[in-house]
Every structure is written in C-alpha cells, then in structure tokens.
C-alpha cells in the first residue's frame, strides 16, 4: 500500500529539482552576466525569490511530509538540489567568494545549505532503516 503523503513528497521534490534546474540552466546561459539567458525576468532579486526561495520552500514541505518515512528517491533529490544550489551560490552568486554582500547573492548559498541538510538528514534516516531492516538471508 502506498502512502499518499510520501508520494506527494516525492512529486514535490522532483518539482523542486525541475524548478531549480530551469533557473540554473538560465544562469549558465547568461555566463555570469546580467544579460542573456532565456527567462524573461531581469531583476536578480525577483529571480532569486521566485526560483531559489520557492525551491527551498518546496523542499522543506517535501521533507516535512515525509517525516519518519524513508525514501531513497526523496533523499537523493534533496541532496542533488541542495548541492546544485550550493554550487550556484558559490559560482554565480558570489563569483567564487570574491563578492560577499549581505543581503545579496550569498543568500542562495545559504538556501542551498538548508536543502542539502534536509537531504543529508533524510539519507541518514534511510541508512538507519536499511541497517535495521531484517534481511531475508538471516538464519531463522
């Protein structure tokens, strides 16, 4: 029997990955500048709030919905999204930590650390369940 909350959490984590992937591909298309890319949003504040913050909120909701429910897919997507957000925060947001302005692009780095922490916690929970689950090869 499938748990509807866990299924919803998995769907939300994949949606969060898709949203941030669109944002990150646009950032790569701009090559670190302010012009170019394919998204019609020119303000970096609006872009950050609409893509980075929404990804963090969606990831937090997915994490909360799957509380005490292990899922390999969910932990993997949270770790991937968090790692991409951290890399984006380091490379395009702060230009490899040469520009540190608060509040500013470093906020995306902090959002990435939060999502990465969600993924690590979910991975630890998954590992605990896998090590405590009875094996079919154990002697009876």
C-alpha positions in Angstrom: 0.0 0.0 0.0 1.4 3.4 -0.9 1.4 6.3 1.4 -0.1 9.4 -0.2 2.0 11.8 1.8 5.2 10.1 0.7 4.1 10.1 -2.9 3.3 13.8 -2.7 6.7 14.4 -1.0 8.4 12.6 -3.9 6.5 14.6 -6.5 7.3 17.9 -4.7 11.0 17.1 -4.6 11.0 16.4 -8.3 9.2 19.6 -9.0 11.7 21.5 -6.8 14.5 19.9 -8.8 12.9 20.9 -12.1 12.3 24.5 -10.9 15.9 24.9 -9.8 17.3 23.2 -12.9 15.5 25.7 -15.1 16.9 28.6 -13.1 20.4 27.1 -13.1 20.5 26.4 -16.8 19.4 30.0 -17.4 22.3 31.2 -15.1 24.7 29.1 -17.1 23.3 30.5 -20.3 24.0 34.0 -19.0 27.6 33.1 -18.3 27.6 35.0 -15.0 26.4 38.3 -16.6 23.1 40.1 -16.2 22.1 39.9 -19.8 21.2 36.9 -21.8 19.5 33.7 -20.7 16.1 32.5 -21.7 14.0 33.6 -18.7 12.2 36.9 -19.1 13.0 38.1 -15.5 15.8 40.6 -15.4 15.8 41.6 -11.7 18.2 39.3 -9.8 16.1 39.8 -6.6 12.9 38.7 -8.2 14.7 35.7 -9.9 16.2 34.7 -6.6 13.0 34.9 -4.7 11.0 33.2 -7.3 13.3 30.3 -8.0 15.7 29.8 -5.1 13.3 30.5 -2.3 10.5 28.6 -3.9 12.8 25.6 -4.3 13.8 25.8 -0.7 10.2 26.0 0.5 9.1 23.1 -1.8 12.0 21.0 -0.5 11.1 21.8 3.1 7.5 20.9 2.6 8.6 17.6 0.9 10.9 16.9 3.9 8.1 17.6 6.4 5.6 15.4 4.5 8.0 12.5 4.5 8.9 12.8 8.2 9.7 9.3 9.6 9.1 7.8 6.2 12.4 6.6 4.5 12.7 7.2 0.8 15.8 6.8 -1.4 14.3 8.9 -4.2 13.5 11.8 -1.9 16.8 11.8 -0.1 18.6 11.7 -3.5 16.7 14.6 -5.0 17.1 16.7 -1.9 20.8 16.1 -1.9 21.1 16.9 -5.6 19.0 20.1 -5.3 21.0 21.2 -2.3 24.3 20.6 -4.0 23.2 22.4 -7.1 22.1 25.4 -5.0 25.4 25.5 -3.1 27.4 25.3 -6.4 25.2 28.0 -7.9 25.7 30.2 -4.8 29.5 29.8 -4.9 30.0 30.1 -8.7 27.4 32.6 -10.0 26.2 34.2 -6.8 29.5 35.1 -5.1 31.9 34.6 -8.1 33.9 32.1 -6.1 33.6 34.1 -2.8 35.1 37.3 -4.3 31.9 39.2 -3.7 30.2 38.8 -0.4 27.3 41.1 0.1 24.6 40.7 2.7 21.8 40.6 1.8 22.7 39.5 -1.7 23.6 36.6 -3.8 25.1 34.7 -0.8 21.5 34.1 0.3 21.2 31.4 -2.5 24.3 29.7 -0.9 22.5 29.6 2.5 19.3 28.3 0.9 21.4 25.5 -0.7 22.9 24.6 2.6 19.5 24.3 4.1 18.2 22.0 1.4 21.5 20.0 1.5 21.0 19.5 5.2 17.4 18.2 4.6 18.8 15.7 2.1 21.6 14.6 4.4 19.1 14.1 7.3 16.8 12.1 5.0 19.8 10.0 3.8 20.8 9.2 7.4 17.2 8.2 8.2 17.2 6.0 5.1 20.5 4.4 6.1 19.2 3.6 9.6 16.2 1.9 8.2 18.3 -0.1 5.8 20.6 -1.3 8.5 17.9 -2.2 11.0 15.6 -4.0 8.5 15.6 -7.8 8.7 17.4 -9.5 5.9 16.0 -12.4 4.0 19.3 -14.1 4.4 19.3 -14.2 8.2 19.1 -17.6 9.9 15.7 -18.5 11.2 
